[in-house]
């Protein structure tokens, strides 16, 4: 289930800068990817086996590395194929540090070509706070709290956004006499339209989950629960829908959509044709046909 989930819970001030910033290199890695590298291939490798260590936690989600700034968990059982990135800097309200960026970059590189990773969930391990190489798998941003400035830009880089009604989100940089500098001025208008994007950026307005859903900023909105993680659970449920699907097909569908949105229709159709041609020789395609004929569930391997 290759989908990235940004689990939000106020964004971060870069210490000493006074502006809501998120390094562009990390944000690019979450979402659509860079056009120049869109067709770049890599050698897929097997995922971490059960019990294998992530960057700070084990695959089963034990308490190992409780003080680490980034916790990486490989979920198991019915959630196998989902990897959770947990940002954990409570003393700094999840402010993005050089070390966090380094850890996130390393984690992204680790899973990018892992054929067993179907979905990536980016969430906050700090209650009430979110976070102030390109992933080819789907990415889901789940916003349970505040995602302001760089935090929202990180969510905008994901394929799908899910929010709780209590979530707060906005590109508030104009209040600090700066502009969104990590993709906000480019991604927001592509998602909600130019006029609405200008209005939100010019005003620095902050929206709740229901308002964000009304303008198409998020795809799903759910009532917040007592634990404060309703959006995370909705995002996890959504990610599980991706697990049974052919992983190569999902990745190539994402590539075709993302690349096609940047060009004219004729070129986009050519991109689609090129992506379609890449699924034809795969073992997964044959498995899908056999499973259909035999009236059974397919067992895709990402090959």
N, C-alpha and C positions, 0 to 999 in steps of 0.2 A: 504494500500500500504506500506508494510513494507520494505522499502528500505532506507538505510542510505545514505545521500548525503553529501560528504565532499565538501563544497564550498570553493575553495581556493582563496585566494587573498593575501609574504615572510614569511616565517616561523618565529619561535620565538626563541629568545635566552632566556634561563632560566636566569633571572637576577642574575648577580654575578658569573655565572658558566662559561660563555664563550663558551658553547657548545650547539648545537641544540638538545634539549632533549624533549621528550614527554613521560610521565609516561606510562609504559607498561600496567598497570592495565586498564587505560582508553582505550588505543589502542585495547587491546584484546576485550573490550566490543563492539567495532564497527563491528568486522568482523566475521571470521569463528568460533570463540568460542574455548573453551578449550576442548580437547578430553575427559578428565575425567568427564566433566559435560555435555557432549553433550546430553545424554539421561535423564538428570535431568528434572523433571517436575515441573510445577508451576501452581497455580490456576489463570486462566485468569480472568481479571476483566473488567468491562465496562470502556470505555474511558471517558475523561473529556467532559461534556456536553457543548454546545455552550455557550460562555460567561464565562466559568470557567477559573480561573487563572492558568497560567502556572507558571514557576519559576520566571519570571519577566515580562511577557506580558500576555494579555488576549488571549483567543482562536481566537478572530477576529483580532489580531495583532495590538492592539492599542499601543500608545506610553508609556503605563505604564511601569515603571521600566527602563526608557531610559538609566540610568547609570549603570545598572546591567552588570556584566561580562559575564553572559550567559543568553540569552533570549530564552524562549521556547514558540513556538506558535503552536496552534492546528488549522490547516487550515480548512476552511469551504466550503460550496457549492460543486462545482465539485471536489474540492481538499480535501474533507472530508476523513480522514484516514491518512493524511500526517501530520507529526509533524516536525517542523523546529527548529533545535538548532542553535542559532546565537551567535558566539563568539564575544565579544565586549570589547576589552581592547585597545582602540586607542592610549592612552598615552604610552603604553608599546609594541606597534606593535603586539598585541595579544600574547605576551609572556605568556606561561602557568604558572600560579601561583598555590599555594596550594589551594586557595579559588576556583579557576576555576576548578581544578581537583575535589574538593569536590562537587561543584555544578553539574558538569558533571556526576559524579558517582551517585548522588541523582536523577538526571533527567533520567539516564539510568534505574535505579532501578524502577523508577515511571512508565515507559512505557513498560518495558521488558515483563510483563505478561498481558499487556492491549490488549485484543482481537480486539479492534477497531482500533488499530494503525497498518496501513499497510505499511507505508514507513516513514523512518526518514531521514531528510536532515540535514547534518551538514555543515554550511556555515559560512563565516565571515561577520560581520556587518561593518567591517572597509575596505573601498575601497582600493584596491591594496595590501591587506595583507591577508594571510590565517592564519596560526597558526603553529608557530615553536614549575561485573555481566555480561554476554554475551548477545548480542542482537540476538534473534532468527529470526527476520524479515530481509528481504533484505536490504542492505545498499548501497547507491550510494555516491561516492565522486565526487564533482564537483569542478574543479580547474579553476578559472578565473584569478588567479594571480600566485604568487610564492609559491611553496610548497617545501621547502628545509629541508633536515635532518628530524627532527621529524615530520614536516608537511607532508612530503611525506610518512613517515612510517604510519601516521594516515590514509592516503588515501589508502595505500597498504592493510590495515586491512579491507577495505570495499569490498563488493562483486563486485561492478562495479565502474569504474572511467570514468568521462567525463571531457574533458578539452577544453579550448578556445585555439586558435592558439597562443595567446599572453602569455599563462601560461608558467611558468618556474619551472622545477622540477628536483630534483637530491638528491642523498645521498652524501652530501659533507663533511661528518665527517672526512675523511682522510686528508682534508686540515687543520684540527685542531688537527691532530695526535691522533685521536680516531677512533672508528668504530661505525657504526650504532648499537644502543643498545636498540631499541624498536621494534625489529622484522624485521628490514630491511634486514639483512643478510640471513634471512630464507624465508621471503615472496617474495622478489624480484626475486630470482632464480626460485621459484615455478611459478611465473607469466611470466617471459620473458626468462627463461632458464639460466642454470648455467654460461655458458661462457659470455653471454652479461651482466649478473648481476655482475660478477667479474670485467669486464671491466669498468662498470659504477662506481662501488664502489671503485676500485683501483684508478681511475682517478679523482673521485669527479666531473665528468662531469655534466653539467646542460643542460637539454633538453627543447625544446619548445613543444607546443602541437602536432604539426605535426610529429616531431621526435618521440615523445612518442607513438603516434598512430602507426607509422611504425614498431615499435618493440613490439607492443602488451602491452605496459604499460598502455594505456588507451583504452577503447572500442570505444569511440566516440570523434571526435574533431570538433569544430565549430568555424567559424569566430567570432572574438570578436566584440561586438557592442559598441556604444557610451557610454552606461551606465556601461559597464564593467562587465555585468552579463550574458553573452550569455550561458556559460556553466551551470549556475544555471537554466536557463529556459529550456535548453535541458534536464538536469537532472530531473527537475520537470515534464516535458512531459513524460519522461521515467517512472518515478515513477507512474504517472497516469495510465500507462498501466497495472500496477500490481493491482490496486484497484478492478477491477471487478472479479479477480480470487479468488478461495477459499483460505482464509487466512491460514487455518490449512495445506492445501496441499502445499502452498508456503513455509511455515516454515519447514515442514518435507522434502520437496525437497531440501531446503538449507542444512538441517542437513545431509541428505543422501549423497549429493555431498561432503560436507566438510569432513565428517568422512571417506567417501569412498576414497578420495584422499590421505589419510594417510596410507592406508593399501593395501594389494594385492587384485586382482580382485575378488577372491572367497569370501574373507571376506567382500569386498565392496558390492557384490551382496546380502550377508546375511543382511547387514545393510539396503540395499534398501528394502528387503523383510520385515524387521522389521518395517521400516517406513511406508511401504504400508499398513501393517496390522493395523496401528494406524488410518488411514483415513477411513477404512471400517465402523466402528461403528458410525461415525459422522453424525450429522443431515445435515451438509453441503453436504455430498455425496448424501444423499437422495434428497435433494433440487436440486442438479445438475442434477440428473436423471429425476426428475419430470419436471424441467424447459425444459430439452431437449425434453421430450415427448410432452409437452404442447406448444412447440415452443415459449418460452418466455425467457427473461433474468432471470438468477438465482438471488435470494436474499440471499446471504450468511451472516451468523451471527457469524461465528467463533466457532460454537458448534458442 
